[in-house]
Amino acid sequence: MWTFEDRGGRKVCLIPEVTGMIQKLWREEWAIARGRKEPRRLFYAQRCYRYERPQRGRYREFTQFGIEILNGDCAMDREEATGLLRACLDSFEGLEWVYSDGVKRGLSYYVEDGFEAECPALGAQKQIAGGGRYAEGIGWAIGIDRLMLGWRPELFD
């Protein structure tokens, strides 16, 4: 994560992923201010940033697309979320991908095993999507750059 002050002296943070920010907004603003009891579904497309050495399929700046189902029913929302992920990936004709359930995710906010999709043709950077359940809901994200690399590699040559 990159944190710094801009030229105006304001503190700036370039986020590495979106789910953590969605959780915070739900807890502190969206759920409380509106007294939400029913599930809320949202999607986003956001530029994100990594503070590490760039390599093919793992860039410092990348675009993430994701969905979140907040305040849902634990039994039903996981099925809905994973169904949406599968449908999204299936829409890329010719994309070879593999789905895995029961995956240990590396982010501390997950409260149970997660899930992910991989494109084996990408080698070491084969994960194209991942997600799971956290206290406020469930969601997943796709790395658009890596998805495109797995789907249409000739665009990156």
C-alpha positions in Angstrom: 0.0 0.0 0.0 1.3 3.5 -0.8 0.6 6.3 1.7 1.9 9.8 1.2 1.1 13.4 1.4 0.1 15.2 -1.9 1.4 18.6 -2.9 -1.4 20.2 -0.8 -0.3 18.4 2.3 -3.3 16.0 2.3 -2.8 12.4 3.4 -3.4 10.0 0.5 -3.6 6.3 0.3 -3.7 4.3 -2.9 -5.7 1.2 -2.0 -4.6 -2.4 -2.8 -8.2 -3.8 -2.9 -11.7 -2.6 -2.3 -13.5 -5.0 0.0 -12.0 -3.6 3.2 -13.2 -0.1 2.3 -16.7 -1.5 1.5 -16.8 -3.2 4.9 -15.9 0.0 6.7 -18.5 2.0 4.8 -21.2 -0.6 5.6 -20.4 -0.7 9.3 -19.9 3.0 9.8 -22.3 4.6 7.4 -24.6 2.6 5.1 -26.1 0.1 7.5 -26.5 2.4 10.5 -27.7 5.6 8.7 -30.4 3.7 6.8 -31.3 1.0 9.3 -30.8 -1.7 6.6 -32.2 -5.1 7.3 -32.5 -6.6 3.9 -29.5 -7.6 1.8 -27.8 -5.0 -0.4 -26.0 -5.8 -3.5 -23.4 -3.7 -5.2 -20.7 -3.8 -7.8 -17.6 -1.7 -8.4 -14.8 -1.2 -10.9 -11.8 0.5 -9.2 -8.1 1.1 -9.9 -5.9 -0.4 -7.2 -2.2 -0.3 -6.4 0.5 -2.7 -5.2 3.8 -1.6 -3.7 6.0 -4.3 -5.2 8.1 -5.2 -8.2 5.9 -5.3 -11.3 5.9 -8.5 -13.4 3.7 -10.0 -16.2 0.2 -10.3 -14.8 1.1 -8.4 -11.5 1.3 -4.7 -12.2 1.7 -1.8 -9.7 -1.5 -0.3 -11.0 -4.4 -2.6 -11.9 -8.2 -2.6 -12.2 -10.4 -4.6 -10.0 -14.1 -5.4 -10.7 -16.1 -6.9 -7.9 -19.4 -7.6 -6.3 -20.5 -7.5 -2.7 -23.6 -8.9 -1.1 -24.0 -7.2 2.3 -26.3 -8.2 5.2 -27.4 -11.3 3.4 -28.5 -14.8 4.3 -25.4 -16.9 4.8 -26.8 -20.0 3.1 -28.2 -18.2 0.1 -25.7 -15.4 -0.5 -22.7 -17.7 -1.0 -24.6 -19.6 -3.7 -25.6 -16.3 -5.3 -22.1 -14.8 -5.2 -20.3 -17.9 -6.6 -23.0 -18.2 -9.3 -22.4 -14.6 -10.3 -18.7 -15.3 -10.5 -19.1 -18.4 -12.6 -21.6 -16.6 -15.0 -19.2 -13.6 -15.3 -16.2 -15.8 -16.2 -18.3 -18.0 -18.6 -19.2 -14.9 -20.5 -15.6 -14.7 -21.8 -15.8 -17.2 -24.6 -12.8 -19.3 -24.9 -11.4 -18.4 -21.4 -10.1 -21.6 -19.7 -10.6 -21.3 -16.0 -10.8 -23.5 -13.0 -12.9 -22.9 -9.9 -11.8 -23.9 -6.4 -13.8 -23.8 -3.2 -12.6 -24.1 0.4 -9.5 -21.9 -0.3 -7.6 -20.2 2.5 -7.5 -16.5 1.6 -4.6 -14.4 2.7 -6.7 -11.4 4.0 -7.5 -11.3 7.7 -11.1 -10.2 7.4 -12.3 -13.5 6.0 -14.3 -15.5 8.5 -14.4 -18.8 6.6 -12.7 -20.5 3.7 -13.0 -18.6 0.4 -13.1 -19.4 -3.2 -11.1 -18.5 -6.3 -10.8 -18.9 -10.1 -7.6 -19.6 -11.8 -6.4 -19.6 -15.4 -3.7 -22.2 -15.5 -2.2 -20.8 -18.7 -1.0 -17.8 -16.8 1.6 -19.8 -14.7 2.6 -18.2 -11.4 0.1 -15.4 -11.7 -2.8 -17.7 -12.5 -5.4 -16.4 -10.0 -7.9 -14.2 -11.9 -10.6 -13.9 -9.2 -11.1 -14.6 -5.5 -13.5 -13.9 -2.7 -15.2 -15.2 0.4 -17.3 -14.3 3.5 -16.5 -11.5 5.9 -18.5 -10.3 8.9 -20.6 -7.8 6.8 -21.3 -10.1 3.8 -19.7 -11.9 1.0 -18.0 -10.9 -2.2 -15.4 -11.4 -4.9 -13.2 -9.5 -7.2 -11.7 -10.1 -10.6 -8.3 -8.6 -11.6 -9.3 -7.2 -15.0 -5.8 -6.9 -16.3 -5.0 -10.5 -15.4 -8.4 -11.8 -16.7 -7.7 -10.1 -20.1 -4.1 -11.6 -20.1 -5.6 -15.0 -19.7 -8.4 -14.5 -22.2 -6.7 -12.5 -24.9 -2.9 -12.8 -24.3 -2.1 -11.4 -27.8 -3.3 -8.0 -26.7 -0.3 -7.9 -24.3 2.5 -9.0 -26.7 
